[in-house]
């Protein structure tokens, strides 16, 4: 049950970050906007890895 709650939280967080990322991507389709979106993905990946490590411990 606890794992399911964490999974839902991660899913919600991922969806939110993706939506915000796409919003910024569409607002500025310049290379700056794209770099910002890629940076967000990197931050998300790092934070997800940290969460995974915490769950495994």
PQR file with spaces between the fields and no chain letter, atoms N, CA, C, O and H, PARSE charges and radii, in Angstrom:
ATOM       1  N    UNK     1       0.836   -1.196    0.000 -0.4000 1.5000
ATOM       2  CA   UNK     1       0.000    0.000    0.000 -0.0000 2.0000
ATOM       3  C    UNK     1       0.877    1.255    0.000  0.5500 1.7000
ATOM       4  O    UNK     1       0.606    2.217   -0.719 -0.5500 1.4000
ATOM       5  N    UNK     2       1.925    1.227    0.815 -0.4000 1.5000
ATOM       6  CA   UNK     2       2.836    2.367    0.911 -0.0000 2.0000
ATOM       7  C    UNK     2       3.538    2.612   -0.431  0.5500 1.7000
ATOM       8  O    UNK     2       3.684    3.753   -0.870 -0.5500 1.4000
ATOM       9  H    UNK     2       2.145    0.445    1.399  0.4000 1.0000
ATOM      10  N    UNK     3       3.969    1.517   -1.074 -0.4000 1.5000
ATOM      11  CA   UNK     3       4.637    1.630   -2.366 -0.0000 2.0000
ATOM      12  C    UNK     3       3.711    2.221   -3.427  0.5500 1.7000
ATOM      13  O    UNK     3       4.150    2.989   -4.284 -0.5500 1.4000
ATOM      14  H    UNK     3       3.850    0.590   -0.717  0.4000 1.0000
ATOM      15  N    UNK     4       2.429    1.859   -3.364 -0.4000 1.5000
ATOM      16  CA   UNK     4       1.444    2.367   -4.320 -0.0000 2.0000
ATOM      17  C    UNK     4       1.300    3.872   -4.179  0.5500 1.7000
ATOM      18  O    UNK     4       1.200    4.586   -5.177 -0.5500 1.4000
ATOM      19  H    UNK     4       2.073    1.236   -2.668  0.4000 1.0000
ATOM      20  N    UNK     5       1.288    4.362   -2.932 -0.4000 1.5000
ATOM      21  CA   UNK     5       1.179    5.806   -2.688 -0.0000 2.0000
ATOM      22  C    UNK     5       2.394    6.534   -3.249  0.5500 1.7000
ATOM      23  O    UNK     5       2.253    7.585   -3.873 -0.5500 1.4000
ATOM      24  H    UNK     5       1.370    3.782   -2.121  0.4000 1.0000
ATOM      25  N    UNK     6       3.585    5.984   -3.033 -0.4000 1.5000
ATOM      26  CA   UNK     6       4.816    6.588   -3.560 -0.0000 2.0000
ATOM      27  C    UNK     6       4.752    6.618   -5.079  0.5500 1.7000
ATOM      28  O    UNK     6       5.120    7.612   -5.704 -0.5500 1.4000
ATOM      29  H    UNK     6       3.699    5.129   -2.526  0.4000 1.0000
ATOM      30  N    UNK     7       4.282    5.519   -5.673 -0.4000 1.5000
ATOM      31  CA   UNK     7       4.182    5.426   -7.130 -0.0000 2.0000
ATOM      32  C    UNK     7       3.245    6.503   -7.671  0.5500 1.7000
ATOM      33  O    UNK     7       3.561    7.156   -8.665 -0.5500 1.4000
ATOM      34  H    UNK     7       3.984    4.711   -5.165  0.4000 1.0000
ATOM      35  N    UNK     8       2.085    6.693   -7.018 -0.4000 1.5000
ATOM      36  CA   UNK     8       1.132    7.725   -7.448 -0.0000 2.0000
ATOM      37  C    UNK     8       1.749    9.113   -7.332  0.5500 1.7000
ATOM      38  O    UNK     8       1.549    9.963   -8.200 -0.5500 1.4000
ATOM      39  H    UNK     8       1.828    6.163   -6.210  0.4000 1.0000
ATOM      40  N    UNK     9       2.499    9.339   -6.257 -0.4000 1.5000
ATOM      41  CA   UNK     9       3.154   10.626   -6.036 -0.0000 2.0000
ATOM      42  C    UNK     9       4.167   10.895   -7.137  0.5500 1.7000
ATOM      43  O    UNK     9       4.218   11.997   -7.685 -0.5500 1.4000
ATOM      44  H    UNK     9       2.661    8.648   -5.552  0.4000 1.0000
ATOM      45  N    UNK    10       4.980    9.880   -7.464 -0.4000 1.5000
ATOM      46  CA   UNK    10       5.985   10.018   -8.524 -0.0000 2.0000
ATOM      47  C    UNK    10       5.301   10.281   -9.859  0.5500 1.7000
ATOM      48  O    UNK    10       5.750   11.121  -10.639 -0.5500 1.4000
ATOM      49  H    UNK    10       4.939    8.986   -7.019  0.4000 1.0000
ATOM      50  N    UNK    11       4.212    9.562  -10.118 -0.4000 1.5000
ATOM      51  CA   UNK    11       3.469    9.725  -11.361 -0.0000 2.0000
ATOM      52  C    UNK    11       2.929   11.151  -11.480  0.5500 1.7000
ATOM      53  O    UNK    11       3.032   11.775  -12.536 -0.5500 1.4000
ATOM      54  H    UNK    11       3.847    8.880   -9.484  0.4000 1.0000
ATOM      55  N    UNK    12       2.355   11.658  -10.391 -0.4000 1.5000
ATOM      56  CA   UNK    12       1.819   13.017  -10.366 -0.0000 2.0000
ATOM      57  C    UNK    12       2.927   14.035  -10.601  0.5500 1.7000
ATOM      58  O    UNK    12       2.774   14.966  -11.392 -0.5500 1.4000
ATOM      59  H    UNK    12       2.271   11.151   -9.534  0.4000 1.0000
ATOM      60  N    UNK    13       4.056   13.846   -9.898 -0.4000 1.5000
ATOM      61  CA   UNK    13       5.208   14.745  -10.020 -0.0000 2.0000
ATOM      62  C    UNK    13       5.735   14.753  -11.453  0.5500 1.7000
ATOM      63  O    UNK    13       6.014   15.812  -12.016 -0.5500 1.4000
ATOM      64  H    UNK    13       4.181   13.090   -9.256  0.4000 1.0000
ATOM      65  N    UNK    14       5.868   13.563  -12.033 -0.4000 1.5000
ATOM      66  CA   UNK    14       6.353   13.438  -13.406 -0.0000 2.0000
ATOM      67  C    UNK    14       5.421   14.160  -14.375  0.5500 1.7000
ATOM      68  O    UNK    14       5.877   14.891  -15.255 -0.5500 1.4000
ATOM      69  H    UNK    14       5.641   12.703  -11.575  0.4000 1.0000
ATOM      70  N    UNK    15       4.110   13.952  -14.210 -0.4000 1.5000
ATOM      71  CA   UNK    15       3.120   14.593  -15.078 -0.0000 2.0000
ATOM      72  C    UNK    15       3.210   16.106  -14.969  0.5500 1.7000
ATOM      73  O    UNK    15       3.200   16.808  -15.980 -0.5500 1.4000
ATOM      74  H    UNK    15       3.740   13.358  -13.495  0.4000 1.0000
ATOM      75  N    UNK    16       3.297   16.612  -13.730 -0.4000 1.5000
ATOM      76  CA   UNK    16       3.382   18.057  -13.506 -0.0000 2.0000
ATOM      77  C    UNK    16       4.621   18.639  -14.160  0.5500 1.7000
ATOM      78  O    UNK    16       4.539   19.643  -14.867 -0.5500 1.4000
ATOM      79  H    UNK    16       3.305   16.041  -12.909  0.4000 1.0000
ATOM      80  N    UNK    17       5.772   18.014  -13.927 -0.4000 1.5000
ATOM      81  CA   UNK    17       7.037   18.517  -14.492 -0.0000 2.0000
ATOM      82  C    UNK    17       6.990   18.485  -16.016  0.5500 1.7000
ATOM      83  O    UNK    17       7.455   19.411  -16.681 -0.5500 1.4000
ATOM      84  H    UNK    17       5.839   17.198  -13.352  0.4000 1.0000
ATOM      85  N    UNK    18       6.419   17.401  -16.566 -0.4000 1.5000
ATOM      86  CA   UNK    18       6.316   17.281  -18.023 -0.0000 2.0000
ATOM      87  C    UNK    18       5.427   18.380  -18.593  0.5500 1.7000
ATOM      88  O    UNK    18       5.768   19.009  -19.595 -0.5500 1.4000
ATOM      89  H    UNK    18       6.041   16.649  -16.026  0.4000 1.0000
ATOM      90  N    UNK    19       4.273   18.609  -17.940 -0.4000 1.5000
ATOM      91  CA   UNK    19       3.352   19.652  -18.411 -0.0000 2.0000
ATOM      92  C    UNK    19       4.004   21.023  -18.352  0.5500 1.7000
ATOM      93  O    UNK    19       3.920   21.794  -19.308 -0.5500 1.4000
ATOM      94  H    UNK    19       3.996   18.098  -17.126  0.4000 1.0000
ATOM      95  N    UNK    20       4.655   21.334  -17.232 -0.4000 1.5000
ATOM      96  CA   UNK    20       5.331   22.628  -17.082 -0.0000 2.0000
ATOM      97  C    UNK    20       6.448   22.748  -18.123  0.5500 1.7000
ATOM      98  O    UNK    20       6.643   23.801  -18.731 -0.5500 1.4000
ATOM      99  H    UNK    20       4.723   20.708  -16.455  0.4000 1.0000
ATOM     100  N    UNK    21       7.170   21.649  -18.310 -0.4000 1.5000
ATOM     101  CA   UNK    21       8.246   21.634  -19.292 -0.0000 2.0000
ATOM     102  C    UNK    21       7.734   21.920  -20.693  0.5500 1.7000
ATOM     103  O    UNK    21       8.309   22.734  -21.416 -0.5500 1.4000
ATOM     104  H    UNK    21       7.012   20.794  -17.816  0.4000 1.0000
ATOM     105  N    UNK    22       6.650   21.250  -21.077 -0.4000 1.5000
ATOM     106  CA   UNK    22       6.074   21.471  -22.405 -0.0000 2.0000
ATOM     107  C    UNK    22       5.534   22.886  -22.548  0.5500 1.7000
ATOM     108  O    UNK    22       5.621   23.487  -23.619 -0.5500 1.4000
ATOM     109  H    UNK    22       6.183   20.589  -20.490  0.4000 1.0000
ATOM     110  N    UNK    23       4.964   23.425  -21.444 -0.4000 1.5000
ATOM     111  CA   UNK    23       4.446   24.790  -21.464 -0.0000 2.0000
ATOM     112  C    UNK    23       5.571   25.768  -21.784  0.5500 1.7000
ATOM     113  O    UNK    23       5.433   26.622  -22.659 -0.5500 1.4000
ATOM     114  H    UNK    23       4.893   22.936  -20.574  0.4000 1.0000
ATOM     115  N    UNK    24       6.697   25.634  -21.060 -0.4000 1.5000
ATOM     116  CA   UNK    24       7.848   26.494  -21.320 -0.0000 2.0000
ATOM     117  C    UNK    24       8.389   26.260  -22.721  0.5500 1.7000
ATOM     118  O    UNK    24       8.820   27.194  -23.397 -0.5500 1.4000
ATOM     119  H    UNK    24       6.809   24.940  -20.349  0.4000 1.0000
ATOM     120  N    UNK    25       8.361   24.995  -23.151 -0.4000 1.5000
ATOM     121  CA   UNK    25       8.860   24.630  -24.479 -0.0000 2.0000
ATOM     122  C    UNK    25       8.055   25.332  -25.562  0.5500 1.7000
ATOM     123  O    UNK    25       8.618   25.830  -26.536 -0.5500 1.4000
ATOM     124  H    UNK    25       8.011   24.237  -22.601  0.4000 1.0000
ATOM     125  N    UNK    26       6.738   25.372  -25.392 -0.4000 1.5000
ATOM     126  CA   UNK    26       5.886   26.015  -26.397 -0.0000 2.0000
ATOM     127  C    UNK    26       5.943   27.541  -26.304  0.5500 1.7000
ATOM     128  O    UNK    26       5.803   28.233  -27.313 -0.5500 1.4000
ATOM     129  H    UNK    26       6.280   24.967  -24.600  0.4000 1.0000
ATOM     130  N    UNK    27       6.153   28.068  -25.079 -0.4000 1.5000
ATOM     131  CA   UNK    27       6.230   29.519  -24.899 -0.0000 2.0000
ATOM     132  C    UNK    27       7.486   30.079  -25.570  0.5500 1.7000
ATOM     133  O    UNK    27       7.453   31.156  -26.165 -0.5500 1.4000
ATOM     134  H    UNK    27       6.267   27.506  -24.260  0.4000 1.0000
ATOM     135  N    UNK    28       8.568   29.355  -25.470 -0.4000 1.5000
ATOM     136  CA   UNK    28       9.810   29.801  -26.132 -0.0000 2.0000
ATOM     137  C    UNK    28      10.431   28.626  -26.872  0.5500 1.7000
ATOM     138  O    UNK    28      11.187   27.845  -26.294 -0.5500 1.4000
ATOM     139  H    UNK    28       8.595   28.480  -24.986  0.4000 1.0000
ATOM     140  N    UNK    29      10.104   28.508  -28.159 -0.4000 1.5000
ATOM     141  CA   UNK    29      10.603   27.382  -28.958 -0.0000 2.0000
ATOM     142  C    UNK    29      12.025   27.660  -29.429  0.5500 1.7000
ATOM     143  O    UNK    29      12.544   26.980  -30.314 -0.5500 1.4000
ATOM     144  H    UNK    29       9.490   29.142  -28.628  0.4000 1.0000
ATOM     145  N    UNK    30      12.659   28.691  -28.811 -0.4000 1.5000
ATOM     146  CA   UNK    30      14.060   28.973  -29.126 -0.0000 2.0000
ATOM     147  C    UNK    30      14.913   27.862  -28.511  0.5500 1.7000
ATOM     148  O    UNK    30      14.404   27.001  -27.793 -0.5500 1.4000
ATOM     149  H    UNK    30      12.237   29.244  -28.092  0.4000 1.0000
ATOM     150  N    UNK    31      16.207   27.894  -28.799 -0.4000 1.5000
ATOM     151  CA   UNK    31      17.113   26.884  -28.250 -0.0000 2.0000
ATOM     152  C    UNK    31      17.183   27.002  -26.728  0.5500 1.7000
ATOM     153  O    UNK    31      17.409   26.013  -26.031 -0.5500 1.4000
ATOM     154  H    UNK    31      16.620   28.593  -29.382  0.4000 1.0000
ATOM     155  N    UNK    32      16.984   28.240  -26.211 -0.4000 1.5000
ATOM     156  CA   UNK    32      17.024   28.451  -24.766 -0.0000 2.0000
ATOM     157  C    UNK    32      15.905   27.664  -24.092  0.5500 1.7000
ATOM     158  O    UNK    32      16.129   26.998  -23.081 -0.5500 1.4000
ATOM     159  H    UNK    32      16.800   29.044  -26.777  0.4000 1.0000
ATOM     160  N    UNK    33      14.702   27.744  -24.654 -0.4000 1.5000
ATOM     161  CA   UNK    33      13.561   27.022  -24.106 -0.0000 2.0000
ATOM     162  C    UNK    33      13.785   25.519  -24.136  0.5500 1.7000
ATOM     163  O    UNK    33      13.432   24.805  -23.197 -0.5500 1.4000
ATOM     164  H    UNK    33      14.520   28.286  -25.475  0.4000 1.0000
ATOM     165  N    UNK    34      14.380   25.046  -25.233 -0.4000 1.5000
ATOM     166  CA   UNK    34      14.626   23.606  -25.358 -0.0000 2.0000
ATOM     167  C    UNK    34      15.668   23.141  -24.347  0.5500 1.7000
ATOM     168  O    UNK    34      15.556   22.062  -23.764 -0.5500 1.4000
ATOM     169  H    UNK    34      14.666   25.625  -25.996  0.4000 1.0000
ATOM     170  N    UNK    35      16.691   23.983  -24.152 -0.4000 1.5000
ATOM     171  CA   UNK    35      17.739   23.639  -23.189 -0.0000 2.0000
ATOM     172  C    UNK    35      17.133   23.575  -21.785  0.5500 1.7000
ATOM     173  O    UNK    35      17.477   22.702  -20.988 -0.5500 1.4000
ATOM     174  H    UNK    35      16.783   24.859  -24.625  0.4000 1.0000
ATOM     175  N    UNK    36      16.222   24.516  -21.497 -0.4000 1.5000
ATOM     176  CA   UNK    36      15.557   24.547  -20.194 -0.0000 2.0000
ATOM     177  C    UNK    36      14.758   23.260  -19.980  0.5500 1.7000
ATOM     178  O    UNK    36      14.778   22.688  -18.890 -0.5500 1.4000
ATOM     179  H    UNK    36      15.942   25.224  -22.145  0.4000 1.0000
ATOM     180  N    UNK    37      14.059   22.810  -21.015 -0.4000 1.5000
ATOM     181  CA   UNK    37      13.256   21.587  -20.921 -0.0000 2.0000
ATOM     182  C    UNK    37      14.149   20.375  -20.669  0.5500 1.7000
ATOM     183  O    UNK    37      13.835   19.522  -19.838 -0.5500 1.4000
ATOM     184  H    UNK    37      14.043   23.274  -21.901  0.4000 1.0000
ATOM     185  N    UNK    38      15.274   20.310  -21.401 -0.4000 1.5000
ATOM     186  CA   UNK    38      16.202   19.195  -21.218 -0.0000 2.0000
ATOM     187  C    UNK    38      16.789   19.211  -19.815  0.5500 1.7000
ATOM     188  O    UNK    38      17.007   18.160  -19.213 -0.5500 1.4000
ATOM     189  H    UNK    38      15.528   21.003  -22.076  0.4000 1.0000
ATOM     190  N    UNK    39      17.046   20.419  -19.293 -0.4000 1.5000
ATOM     191  CA   UNK    39      17.549   20.554  -17.930 -0.0000 2.0000
ATOM     192  C    UNK    39      16.547   20.024  -16.918  0.5500 1.7000
ATOM     193  O    UNK    39      16.920   19.367  -15.945 -0.5500 1.4000
ATOM     194  H    UNK    39      16.869   21.273  -19.782  0.4000 1.0000
ATOM     195  N    UNK    40      15.262   20.316  -17.156 -0.4000 1.5000
ATOM     196  CA   UNK    40      14.202   19.821  -16.279 -0.0000 2.0000
ATOM     197  C    UNK    40      14.169   18.301  -16.265  0.5500 1.7000
ATOM     198  O    UNK    40      14.004   17.692  -15.208 -0.5500 1.4000
ATOM     199  H    UNK    40      14.960   20.849  -17.946  0.4000 1.0000
ATOM     200  N    UNK    41      14.324   17.687  -17.432 -0.4000 1.5000
ATOM     201  CA   UNK    41      14.323   16.226  -17.513 -0.0000 2.0000
ATOM     202  C    UNK    41      15.478   15.652  -16.707  0.5500 1.7000
ATOM     203  O    UNK    41      15.324   14.648  -16.010 -0.5500 1.4000
ATOM     204  H    UNK    41      14.458   18.182  -18.290  0.4000 1.0000
ATOM     205  N    UNK    42      16.643   16.303  -16.807 -0.4000 1.5000
ATOM     206  CA   UNK    42      17.823   15.838  -16.083 -0.0000 2.0000
ATOM     207  C    UNK    42      17.589   15.925  -14.577  0.5500 1.7000
ATOM     208  O    UNK    42      17.901   14.993  -13.837 -0.5500 1.4000
ATOM     209  H    UNK    42      16.768   17.119  -17.373  0.4000 1.0000
ATOM     210  N    UNK    43      17.029   17.072  -14.124 -0.4000 1.5000
ATOM     211  CA   UNK    43      16.732   17.260  -12.700 -0.0000 2.0000
ATOM     212  C    UNK    43      15.744   16.201  -12.224  0.5500 1.7000
ATOM     213  O    UNK    43      15.903   15.628  -11.147 -0.5500 1.4000
ATOM     214  H    UNK    43      16.775   17.830  -14.725  0.4000 1.0000
ATOM     215  N    UNK    44      14.718   15.949  -13.043 -0.4000 1.5000
ATOM     216  CA   UNK    44      13.706   14.946  -12.689 -0.0000 2.0000
ATOM     217  C    UNK    44      14.342   13.568  -12.553  0.5500 1.7000
ATOM     218  O    UNK    44      14.045   12.836  -11.608 -0.5500 1.4000
ATOM     219  H    UNK    44      14.589   16.415  -13.918  0.4000 1.0000
ATOM     220  N    UNK    45      15.222   13.210  -13.500 -0.4000 1.5000
ATOM     221  CA   UNK    45      15.859   11.904  -13.476 -0.0000 2.0000
ATOM     222  C    UNK    45      16.693   11.743  -12.208  0.5500 1.7000
ATOM     223  O    UNK    45      16.661   10.694  -11.565 -0.5500 1.4000
ATOM     224  H    UNK    45      15.463   13.805  -14.267  0.4000 1.0000
ATOM     225  N    UNK    46      17.444   12.794  -11.852 -0.4000 1.5000
ATOM     226  CA   UNK    46      18.287   12.749  -10.656 -0.0000 2.0000
ATOM     227  C    UNK    46      17.426   12.588   -9.407  0.5500 1.7000
ATOM     228  O    UNK    46      17.734   11.771   -8.539 -0.5500 1.4000
ATOM     229  H    UNK    46      17.471   13.647  -12.375  0.4000 1.0000
ATOM     230  N    UNK    47      16.338   13.375   -9.315 -0.4000 1.5000
ATOM     231  CA   UNK    47      15.478   13.292   -8.132 -0.0000 2.0000
ATOM     232  C    UNK    47      14.775   11.930   -8.054  0.5500 1.7000
ATOM     233  O    UNK    47      14.589   11.396   -6.961 -0.5500 1.4000
ATOM     234  H    UNK    47      16.089   14.038  -10.021  0.4000 1.0000
ATOM     235  N    UNK    48      14.387   11.370   -9.197 -0.4000 1.5000
ATOM     236  CA   UNK    48      13.760   10.039   -9.197 -0.0000 2.0000
ATOM     237  C    UNK    48      14.754    8.991   -8.723  0.5500 1.7000
ATOM     238  O    UNK    48      14.387    8.076   -7.986 -0.5500 1.4000
ATOM     239  H    UNK    48      14.538   11.805  -10.085  0.4000 1.0000
ATOM     240  N    UNK    49      16.020    9.117   -9.143 -0.4000 1.5000
ATOM     241  CA   UNK    49      17.053    8.181   -8.690 -0.0000 2.0000
ATOM     242  C    UNK    49      17.241    8.275   -7.187  0.5500 1.7000
ATOM     243  O    UNK    49      17.420    7.256   -6.519 -0.5500 1.4000
ATOM     244  H    UNK    49      16.318    9.860   -9.742  0.4000 1.0000
ATOM     245  N    UNK    50      17.202    9.507   -6.639 -0.4000 1.5000
ATOM     246  CA   UNK    50      17.327    9.686   -5.189 -0.0000 2.0000
ATOM     247  C    UNK    50      16.169    9.020   -4.469  0.5500 1.7000
ATOM     248  O    UNK    50      16.365    8.383   -3.434 -0.5500 1.4000
ATOM     249  H    UNK    50      17.056   10.335   -7.181  0.4000 1.0000
ATOM     250  N    UNK    51      14.957    9.163   -5.010 -0.4000 1.5000
ATOM     251  CA   UNK    51      13.772    8.544   -4.404 -0.0000 2.0000
ATOM     252  C    UNK    51      13.910    7.017   -4.439  0.5500 1.7000
ATOM     253  O    UNK    51      13.595    6.335   -3.464 -0.5500 1.4000
ATOM     254  H    UNK    51      14.798    9.681   -5.850  0.4000 1.0000
ATOM     255  N    UNK    52      14.383    6.492   -5.573 -0.4000 1.5000
ATOM     256  CA   UNK    52      14.572    5.039   -5.707 -0.0000 2.0000
ATOM     257  C    UNK    52      15.552    4.522   -4.663  0.5500 1.7000
ATOM     258  O    UNK    52      15.325    3.479   -4.050 -0.5500 1.4000
ATOM     259  H    UNK    52      14.639    7.046   -6.366  0.4000 1.0000
ATOM     260  N    UNK    53      16.652    5.262   -4.462 -0.4000 1.5000
ATOM     261  CA   UNK    53      17.666    4.853   -3.482 -0.0000 2.0000
ATOM     262  C    UNK    53      17.049    4.834   -2.088  0.5500 1.7000
ATOM     263  O    UNK    53      17.304    3.916   -1.308 -0.5500 1.4000
ATOM     264  H    UNK    53      16.837    6.109   -4.960  0.4000 1.0000
ATOM     265  N    UNK    54      16.229    5.857   -1.769 -0.4000 1.5000
ATOM     266  CA   UNK    54      15.579    5.920   -0.459 -0.0000 2.0000
ATOM     267  C    UNK    54      14.629    4.734   -0.270  0.5500 1.7000
ATOM     268  O    UNK    54      14.565    4.159    0.817 -0.5500 1.4000
ATOM     269  H    UNK    54      16.023    6.602   -2.403  0.4000 1.0000
ATOM     270  N    UNK    55      13.897    4.371   -1.319 -0.4000 1.5000
ATOM     271  CA   UNK    55      12.948    3.258   -1.229 -0.0000 2.0000
ATOM     272  C    UNK    55      13.700    1.944   -1.018  0.5500 1.7000
ATOM     273  O    UNK    55      13.284    1.099   -0.226 -0.5500 1.4000
ATOM     274  H    UNK    55      13.949    4.838   -2.202  0.4000 1.0000
ATOM     275  N    UNK    56      14.828    1.782   -1.747 -0.4000 1.5000
ATOM     276  CA   UNK    56      15.594    0.537   -1.647 -0.0000 2.0000
ATOM     277  C    UNK    56      16.212    0.363   -0.261  0.5500 1.7000
ATOM     278  O    UNK    56      16.336   -0.762    0.223 -0.5500 1.4000
ATOM     279  H    UNK    56      15.166    2.469   -2.390  0.4000 1.0000
ATOM     280  N    UNK    57      16.599    1.462    0.380 -0.4000 1.5000
ATOM     281  CA   UNK    57      17.176    1.391    1.727 -0.0000 2.0000
ATOM     282  C    UNK    57      16.058    1.115    2.728  0.5500 1.7000
ATOM     283  O    UNK    57      16.314    1.014    3.928 -0.5500 1.4000
ATOM     284  H    UNK    57      16.498    2.376   -0.013  0.4000 1.0000
